[in-house]
């Protein structure tokens, strides 16, 4: 099952990653950071791609201080000009899409089409941010006092800390960083320790743009350990906003620490996403959406489909079709364009999946197909016939395991669907207007994302992305998510020559 080495030196050379091995940058790279060495591994082969010198506490302090100083300059650049610089970053990403996408695949293990798609998502969010730079609108309000004008405006917030996860090593950073940049903020990025090379590549691409404008410290990178660099970032009062993507357990800690210092947080945490399929659904649409949603990225998306509720009249047909489709999924080298599922990110993820398979069996779940450990970090995608009361359905196992649960009535399915701690993405397949509107109504899905006749995975950047409950409640990317990266100010101007007080209060001296 292990793949052959694929042009790794050439890709690193094209992205200008050699011989640089520093994981600490504020525009200029710190030559000898003090955080120790980190090996970047290819999960498809187990080979070492490169070694990176991590940032230590002293390096973190240098970079953060530079970012704070850079913010004083950056916030005074007009927003449309900031948008112009983000446009240039988008163009650089276009120029390096093939190589950066291949690096995502080599370092993270998602198939090449997904690696390229992730870079395209960065390009798309750059385009979105450019337009947004001319639309940071406030409101005007009518004052109750004569000769007064009242309005609100939005100001840059400061330094935005971004802690990203391995499964989307560059796209989620761009959701935050490119929006924050047009809002006038600087960004301090701590990427996943599983994917340091993609972070270095993106930082170098952005540096070339900022260098053309004689700017440093707008985008900053600190690759370092959670216990030192990660904790320093979330506790740092100079960072008013922390955007964290990861597990609910760690996200709860981040939320508590940031809230204790009265900072803000955007949390994109666990998902336990469900699809409800009614008897009148189009089977072809269902199978296509479920296969991508459950098997894409080897089940390592926060929007991965994990629970499939099938109305009894269609359950047998969909189950058979999925079983047939699962047995044809090509597992292997993720950079091979014919592969549909690559490896899990590391051996620990494989162990977690196998532990989950064991508990599924203990709780009475039936393995319909899959469920085996293959060579290295490869596994078989797994279909499970499950009962709604099984405790394991309350958890998110970050692997390609899909539970199939049969139901009689829509209200029953919605009750089971909503009866988990997480609330990120959801979907219903039906040609019934009543069923669709019920699912999207107040008594329907309790998730941040609810779709009809489209799966749980593959959100568009134009909509605000995020979920409810243990998913964290944050919103990133489109719609008005930009407001999280700015501070709101209400302004009143008195041009009347008088000083009437609010609510008609008389206060005479």
C-alpha atoms as one frame of an Amber mdcrd trajectory, in Angstrom:
protein
   0.000   0.000   0.000   2.808   2.608   0.640   3.248   4.988  -2.270   6.429
   5.810  -4.070   8.212   9.098  -3.543   6.759  11.717  -5.904   9.034  14.559
  -6.954   9.402  15.814  -3.386  12.714  17.649  -3.958  11.312  19.313  -7.085
   8.160  20.478  -5.332  10.118  21.852  -2.369  12.457  23.637  -4.769   9.619
  25.186  -6.782   8.045  26.474  -3.581  11.447  27.813  -2.449  11.434  25.709
   0.734  15.056  24.621   0.477  17.418  25.112   2.185  15.267  27.113   4.635
  14.239  25.040   7.658  13.049  27.726  10.064   9.527  27.597  11.455   9.442
  31.154  12.776   8.828  34.221  10.615   7.574  37.794  10.886   8.591  38.685
   7.343  12.243  37.941   8.042  12.963  34.362   9.107  14.544  33.697  12.482
  17.762  31.896  11.602  18.094  29.577  14.587  14.813  29.270  16.471  15.019
  27.589  19.853  12.040  25.188  19.893  13.762  22.003  18.725  13.376  19.943
  15.578  10.139  18.723  13.998  10.023  16.087  11.251   7.374  16.432   8.571
   6.229  12.941   7.563   4.421  11.688   4.487   1.508   9.624   5.889   1.288
   7.646   2.645   4.814   6.260   2.973   6.064   7.115   6.447   9.104   8.852
   4.955  10.456  12.135   6.257   9.778  14.991   3.854  11.864  17.580   5.703
  12.879  18.745   9.159  11.837  22.080  10.586  13.327  24.045  13.467  10.434
  25.081  15.714   9.917  28.347  17.543  10.476  28.499  21.277   9.087  30.976
  23.831  11.729  33.618  23.074  11.064  33.356  19.343   7.339  33.659  19.961
   7.945  36.877  21.880  10.077  38.376  19.095   7.488  37.591  16.424   4.503
  38.784  18.456   6.219  42.063  19.306   6.931  42.598  15.602   3.301  41.890
  14.755   2.098  44.414  17.324   4.409  47.050  15.823   3.317  46.179  12.285
  -0.350  46.605  13.219   0.209  50.311  13.908   1.210  50.772  10.267  -1.116
  48.257   8.603  -4.327  49.552  10.180  -3.686  52.986   8.608  -3.504  51.585
   5.076  -6.907  52.217   3.391  -8.987  49.057   3.214  -9.183  48.987  -0.610
  -5.384  49.165  -0.738  -5.200  46.287   1.724  -7.555  44.455  -0.631  -5.191
  45.114  -3.515  -2.381  43.384  -1.649  -4.647  40.411  -0.899  -5.421  40.300
  -4.642  -1.703  39.904  -5.302  -1.549  37.074  -2.767  -4.402  35.363  -4.616
  -2.469  35.697  -7.880   0.651  34.176  -6.294  -1.451  31.275  -5.072  -2.778
  30.788  -8.605   0.764  30.636  -9.913   1.763  28.005  -7.354  -1.508  26.069
  -7.159  -0.187  22.827  -8.648   2.879  22.616  -6.429   1.188  23.807  -3.241
  -1.715  21.413  -3.816   0.726  18.532  -4.316   2.540  19.493  -1.115  -0.764
  19.429   0.809  -1.318  15.910  -0.533   2.199  14.738   0.304   2.212  16.151
   3.821  -1.415  15.607   4.896  -2.447  12.585   2.814  -5.645  13.825   1.156
  -6.014  12.913  -2.503  -4.541  15.250  -5.096  -7.908  16.568  -6.288  -8.639
  17.630  -2.707  -5.191  19.153  -2.251  -5.660  21.233  -5.382  -9.210  22.049
  -4.301  -7.942  23.351  -0.995  -5.579  25.774  -2.716  -8.416  26.843  -5.013
 -10.435  27.609  -1.890  -7.640  29.940  -0.778  -7.771  31.663  -4.161 -11.549
  32.002  -3.914 -11.417  33.506  -0.434  -8.788  35.972  -1.672 -11.213  37.097
  -4.377 -13.978  37.361  -1.794 -11.780  39.395   0.554 -10.812  41.819  -2.228
 -14.469  42.676  -2.798 -15.066  42.829   0.939 -12.354  45.469   1.320 -14.776
  47.992  -0.238 -17.792  46.798   1.772 -16.880  47.106   5.456 -20.134  48.925
   5.992 -21.521  50.514   9.137 -25.063  51.782   9.698 -26.548  55.213  10.194
 -29.223  55.619  12.865 -31.691  58.416  13.638 -30.901  60.246  16.847 -33.764
  61.154  19.177 -32.082  64.522  19.797 -32.423  67.402  17.283 -29.274  68.402
  15.410 -27.477  65.146  16.141 -26.140  62.521  13.747 -25.524  58.963  14.874
 -23.752  56.181  13.032 -21.495  53.189  13.576 -18.136  52.327  12.072 -15.805
  49.346  12.155 -12.133  49.590  13.120  -9.285  47.076  12.828  -9.144  44.843
  15.894  -5.449  44.033  16.301  -3.511  40.774  16.151  -5.543  37.704  15.177
  -4.154  34.404  16.429  -4.919  31.458  14.127  -4.426  27.895  15.344  -5.213
  25.569  12.454  -5.673  21.802  12.134  -3.960  19.197   9.966  -6.964  18.257
   7.853  -7.196  21.629   6.080  -3.647  22.849   6.586  -3.927  25.984   4.420
  -7.564  26.711   3.500  -8.853  27.432   7.007  -5.879  29.713   7.656  -6.871
  31.675   4.552 -10.478  32.002   5.737  -9.126  33.880   8.736  -5.970  35.550
   7.475  -7.195  37.033   4.198 -10.399  38.372   5.769  -8.456  39.700   8.759
  -5.941  41.377   6.431  -8.517  43.459   4.568 -10.046  44.343   7.949  -6.680
  45.878   8.921  -5.468  43.167  11.299  -2.162  41.347  11.486  -2.124  37.557
  11.833  -0.082  35.205  14.007  -0.375  31.608  12.760   0.401  28.446  14.665
  -0.224  25.568  12.237  -0.617  21.891  13.042   2.608  20.064  13.853   1.522
  17.463  11.273   1.758  19.982   8.409   4.612  22.464   8.936   5.843  22.501
   5.327   2.574  23.719   3.857   2.578  26.545   6.394   6.136  27.549   5.512
   5.261  27.457   1.808   2.262  29.749   2.288   4.258  32.140   4.461   6.968
  32.376   1.801   4.394  33.017  -0.940   2.851  35.822   1.115   6.250  37.258
   2.045   7.071  37.829  -1.610   3.955  39.966  -1.957   4.551  41.940   1.224
   8.205  42.481   0.292   7.093  44.247  -2.890   5.271  46.745  -0.670   8.050
  47.042   1.940   5.799  45.487   4.582   6.775  43.037   7.317   4.903  41.467
  10.199   1.451  41.444   8.604   1.389  37.641   8.363   3.515  35.846  10.955
   4.301  32.176  11.492   5.227  30.296  14.670   5.567  26.537  14.373   5.946
  25.272  17.910   4.712  22.974  20.631   1.270  23.360  22.159   2.638  23.511
  25.690   4.890  26.488  24.932   3.921  28.402  21.806   0.249  27.368  21.732
  -0.379  28.226  25.375   1.518  31.507  25.048  -0.678  32.509  22.113  -4.032
  31.839  23.754  -2.958  33.570  26.994  -1.491  36.633  25.288  -3.492  39.819
  26.013  -1.953  41.433  22.929  -4.041  39.046  20.817  -7.698  40.127  21.120
  -9.027  37.322  18.887  -8.025  33.660  18.684  -9.437  31.460  15.932  -9.019
  27.792  16.832  -9.827  24.755  14.701  -9.548  21.341  16.334 -11.140  18.990
  18.804 -13.896  19.960  21.202 -11.736  18.967  24.182  -8.911  21.335  23.242
 -11.357  23.980  22.003 -13.045  24.090  25.386  -9.661  24.795  26.990  -8.906
  27.521  24.445 -12.311  29.099  25.036 -11.877  29.148  28.810  -8.381  30.634
  28.693  -9.253  33.339  26.156 -12.515  34.209  27.922 -10.708  34.504  31.264
  -8.714  37.421  29.825 -11.900  38.761  28.185 -10.607  38.032  24.712 -12.671
  36.814  21.779 -12.542  33.383  20.192 -13.788  31.746  17.014 -14.121  28.017
  17.589 -14.513  25.454  14.812 -14.623  22.184  16.709 -16.041  18.688  16.296
 -18.761  17.622  13.918 -20.953  14.526  14.057 -22.842  15.233  10.896 -25.995
  13.478   9.794 -27.997  13.038   6.607 -31.698  12.159   6.655 -32.951  10.315
   3.570 -36.686  10.168   2.898 -38.381   7.462   0.827 -38.948   9.888  -2.063
 -35.281  10.896  -2.357 -33.277  10.433  -5.558 -31.020   7.412  -4.805 -28.330
   8.537  -7.255 -27.983  11.898  -5.526 -27.929  10.260  -2.104 -25.200   7.737
  -2.890 -22.978  10.319  -4.590 -23.312  12.794  -1.717 -22.861  10.192   1.004
 -19.831   8.596  -0.629 -18.020  11.925  -0.929 -19.184  13.098   2.488 -18.162
   9.928   4.329 -15.040   8.842   2.415 -13.583  12.194   1.288 -10.356  13.124
   3.094 -10.510   9.602   4.592 -13.256  10.758   6.939 -11.032  13.484   8.411
 -13.190  16.525   7.718 -15.148  18.346  10.385 -18.035  18.155   7.883 -17.617
  14.424   7.201 -20.910  12.503   7.050 -20.929  10.164  10.052 -24.609   9.247
  10.551 -27.042   8.294   7.788 -30.743   8.076   8.704 -32.678   6.040   6.139
 -36.470   5.874   5.962 -37.412   2.211   5.888 -38.912   2.245   2.402 -35.590
   3.262   0.804 -33.155   1.859   3.376 -32.436  -1.467   1.681 -31.812   0.118
  -1.719 -29.435   2.783  -0.382 -27.609   0.310   1.856 -26.972  -2.059  -1.054
 -25.833   0.767  -3.321 -23.452   2.115  -0.695 -22.030  -1.312   0.039 -21.332
  -1.777  -3.660 -19.785   1.698  -3.925 -17.610   1.203  -0.829 -16.179  -2.028
  -2.181 -15.044  -0.142  -5.299 -13.299   2.734  -3.513  -9.685   2.770  -4.636
  -7.471   3.176  -1.584  -3.832   4.065  -2.067  -1.295   6.646  -3.146  -3.126
   9.981  -2.712  -1.131  11.705  -5.436  -2.339   9.135  -7.997  -5.258  10.837
  -9.736  -7.282   7.590  -9.761  -7.197   7.217  -5.965 -10.393   8.055  -4.055
  -9.107   7.648  -0.491  -5.634   8.131   0.899  -4.250   7.323   4.352  -5.178
   8.600   7.773  -2.825  11.290   9.009  -0.797   9.123  11.404  -0.665   5.790
  13.252  -2.495   7.233  16.246  -5.486   8.021  14.045  -5.506   4.418  12.830
  -5.412   3.151  16.413  -8.330   5.433  17.323 -10.369   4.045  14.430  -9.626
   0.437  15.358 -10.569   1.158  18.970 -13.840   2.612  17.693 -14.532  -0.473
  15.571 -14.072  -2.622  18.659 -16.506  -0.536  20.704 -19.032  -0.552  17.844
 -19.059  -4.337  17.942 -19.307  -4.367  21.745 -22.378  -2.108  21.548 -24.135
  -4.319  19.017 -23.251  -2.543  15.792 -22.952  -4.682  12.655 -20.014  -4.071
  10.312 -21.527  -4.266   6.830 -18.227  -3.784   5.033 -14.736  -2.448   5.679
 -13.361  -1.889   9.137  -9.901  -3.353   8.628  -6.465  -1.892   9.187  -4.319
  -2.072   6.056  -0.612  -1.318   5.616   0.859   1.774   7.270  -1.751   4.454
   7.871  -4.267   3.036   5.424  -7.661   1.690   6.513 -10.839   0.468   4.861
 -13.833   2.839   4.856 -16.503   1.273   7.027 -20.286   0.913   6.896 -22.049
   0.088  10.160 -25.660  -0.938  10.727 -26.403   0.837  13.990 -29.139   1.485
  16.535 -29.858   5.071  17.596 -29.290   4.318  21.299 -25.671   3.155  20.829
 -23.463   5.423  23.016 -20.717   5.604  20.402 -23.034   7.580  18.109 -22.571
  10.504  20.495 -18.859  10.674  19.627 -16.896  11.870  16.633 -14.334   9.306
  15.525 -12.150  11.172  13.036 -12.062   8.359  10.498 -14.171   6.930   7.628
 -16.892   5.228   9.689 -20.517   5.708   8.598 -23.475   4.589  10.757 -26.709
   3.558   9.013 -29.873   3.971  11.111 -33.390   3.229   9.899 -36.436   5.287
  10.868 -40.171   5.486  10.206 -41.137   9.163  10.484 -39.288  12.439   9.860
 -39.859  13.774  13.370 -38.225  10.641  14.759 -35.194  11.085  12.507 -34.834
  14.766  13.414 -35.000  13.868  17.114 -32.188  11.318  16.726 -30.237  13.629
  14.428 -30.276  16.480  16.946 -29.650  14.224  19.940 -25.848  14.528  19.875
 -23.555  17.141  21.456 -22.226  18.434  18.125 -24.025  20.684  15.642 -21.997
  21.555  12.565 -23.409  20.313   9.245 -26.567  18.432   8.274 -28.596  17.473
   5.243 -31.927  16.055   4.127 -32.664  14.320   0.841 -36.275  14.504  -0.289
 -38.457  15.802  -3.116 -41.115  16.820  -0.588 -41.449  20.543   0.032 -43.026
  19.797   3.414 -40.116  17.590   4.493 -37.542  20.135   3.295 -39.197  23.064
   5.039 -39.677  21.024   8.214 -35.963  20.190   8.240 -35.023  23.868   7.786
 -37.578  25.171  10.297 -37.166  25.976  13.989 -38.033  22.379  14.853 -35.685
  20.914  12.250 -31.896  20.666  12.153 -30.096  22.347  15.056 -26.831  22.684
  13.098 -25.055  25.766  11.802 -25.296  24.335   8.275 -28.447  22.658   6.961
 -28.731  21.513   3.343 -31.427  19.958   1.175 -30.464  17.511  -1.581 -26.772
  18.203  -1.094 -24.431  16.519   1.372 -22.811  17.724   4.595 -19.371  18.289
   3.082 -18.156  20.951   0.683 -19.382  24.296   2.067 -19.027  27.333  -0.211
 -16.869  30.237   0.944 -19.682  32.779   0.395 -21.654  31.523   3.386 -20.641
  31.839   7.025 -19.106  28.547   8.138 -19.553  27.166  11.643 -21.784  25.250
  14.011 -23.586  25.156  17.322 -23.340  23.310  20.652 -20.000  21.485  21.069
 -18.969  22.606  17.593 -18.187  25.940  19.212 -20.520  28.523  17.723 -17.906
  30.342  15.660 -18.359  31.651  12.121 -15.665  32.063   9.494 -15.373  32.805
   5.774 -18.367  34.451   4.072 -21.521  36.447   4.819 -20.838  38.916   7.667
 -18.218  36.748   9.420 -15.797  39.655   8.813 -17.320  41.482  11.768 -15.527
  39.133  14.170 -12.195  40.585  13.006 -13.127  44.217  13.709 -14.327  46.323
  16.601 -17.610  48.207  16.339 -17.817  51.845  17.378 -20.982  53.918  17.741
 -20.512  57.646  17.019 -22.762  60.624  17.765 -22.059  64.116  16.433 -23.844
  67.126  17.890 -24.104  70.000  15.400 -27.082  71.719  17.028 -25.288  74.188
  19.304 -27.438  72.853  22.169 -26.860  70.001  24.605 -30.135  68.120  25.024
 -29.754  65.057  27.195 -31.039  61.614  26.348 -34.516  60.583  27.518 -35.353
  64.226  28.158 -33.330  64.364  31.391 -32.790  67.877  32.820 -29.452  68.345
  34.546 -28.889  72.055  35.060 -26.047  73.686  36.960
